[in-house]
Amino acid sequence: MTGAVLLVLLAAEGFTILSVGQMLTLHFFIGMLLLGPVMLKAGSTIYRFTRYYAGSAPYRHKGPPDLLLRLLGPVIIATTAGVFGSGIALAITGPAGRQPWLFLHKASFVIWFCVMTVHVLAYLPRLARLIAAEFRPVSIAERRAIGYDPVTGYGPPPEYGGPAGYGPPGRYTSRAAAVLGGRGVRLSLLVASLLAGLVIAVLTVHLAGPWHVTGFRQ
């Protein structure tokens, strides 16, 4: 879900580049808004990477991404940090301190765009299925299979847990339970990241003002 939201916001940010002189304030605003979801996505990616190579059973069972995507992962994170880091530096220093930040912003964006194109094209065929799975209601049969009580919200008794499941005894152990427990957390984190980005954008959008006077070419 975070990836889909990022795709929409990044597309909007890319649209402003087509006429950045006229849509500079919008470019600043969306860029700052993106900080929250981008940090959430980077954090979740690094977390999954760490859990997989630490030998966590559910992550090992799911398996790693394709080799090409694994190789591109660090490049995407590094160039994303470059694009947003240089963008923040440009906002803070203003037109008077544009270099070397403007050059770094453009250079990192070119590399980021190339690797992200490969990344998006690799995941795009699966995007609709992933979003549908995120919002698919968990069936009553699945709930009953884990002893889920829709009234109290309590899950299965402790004896349903164990090393074969997704957690220690007393934790949800089936896919249905994992969905019930994880979906709300993911949605809450996404909303929180968007709100954080919105606060940052509102508080910093005035920094676009000086750039309207001088522009980017000087």
C-alpha positions, -999 to +999 in steps of 0.1 A: +000+000+000+028+024+008+044+016-025+011+025-044+008+058-025+044+066-033+038+058-069+010+083-071+028+111-052+060+105-072+040+107-105+026+140-093+061+153-084+073+142-118+045+161-135+057+194-118+092+189-133+076+194-168+071+231-159+090+235-126+093+272-130+055+276-130+048+248-105+078+254-081+057+258-050+038+226-058+071+209-065+084+220-031+052+210-013+049+175-028+086+169-022+083+177+014+051+157+017+069+127+003+095+127+031+071+108+055+061+079+031+097+077+017+112+073+052+085+047+060+092+027+028+130+029+033+126+018+069+103-012+061+127-023+033+157-022+055+137-040+082+127-068+058+163-070+045+176-073+081+151-099+091+157-120+060+195-122+064+191-126+102+173-159+094+137-150+104+116-180+094+086-161+078+110-139+057+132-168+047+101-188+037+088-159+015+122-157-002+142-127-015+133-106-045+148-113-079+186-109-081+183-077-102+160-061-077+183-070-048+212-054-066+192-023-074+179-020-038+209-003-023+212+020-053+176+031-050+180+039-013+212+058-019+199+078-048+166+085-030+186+099-001+206+119-026+175+134-043+157+143-011+188+153+009+200+177-018+164+190-022+162+198+015+196+215+013+184+236-016+153+246+004+174+256+034+203+274+017+181+291-009+193+303-043+225+319-029+238+285-018+225+265-048+258+248-056+268+221-053+233+211-041+215+218-074+240+197-094+237+169-069+199+171-070+199+168-108+225+141-110+211+119-083+176+123-099+188+110-132+203+079-116+173+075-094+149+078-123+167+050-142+168+025-114+133+033-103+120+028-138+133-008-137+119-013-101+085+000-110+082-020-142+092-051-123+065-047-097+038-030-118+022-063-131+018-074-095+005-040-082-032-046-087-030-081-071-010-068-041-035-039-035-065-063-038-049-087-013-043-058+011-080-049+011-094-084+007-117-092+037-105-122+058-132-148+055-152-162+084-137-196+077-102-182+081-111-164+113-126-195+127-096-215+117-075-195+141-102-192+168-107-155+161-136-140+179-149-110+159-167-096+190-138-095+214-110-094+188-091-121+207-071-147+187-063-183+192-055-199+225-018-202+234-015-239+223-020-227+187+014-210+188+048-226+185+079-228+164+060-238+132+040-206+132+048-169+128+055-162+164+059-175+199+031-194+217+000-172+221+006-152+190-014-156+157+001-183+136-019-185+104-019-162+074-054-150+083-042-140+117-011-122+103-034-102+080-057-093+108-029-082+130-007-065+103-031-047+081-041-022+108-005-015+117+005-009+081-024+014+075-017+033+107+019+038+099+011+050+064-015+075+076+010+087+103+038+091+077+015+111+054+004+134+083+041+139+092+049+147+056+020+171+054+031+189+086+067+193+071+053+205+038+030+231+054+059+244+076+085+246+048+065+255+017+074+292+022+110+283+014+100+281-023+095+319-023+131+330-030+134+306-059+105+323-077+126+354-078+159+340-091+148+307-107+172+277-112+193+291-139+220+315-128 
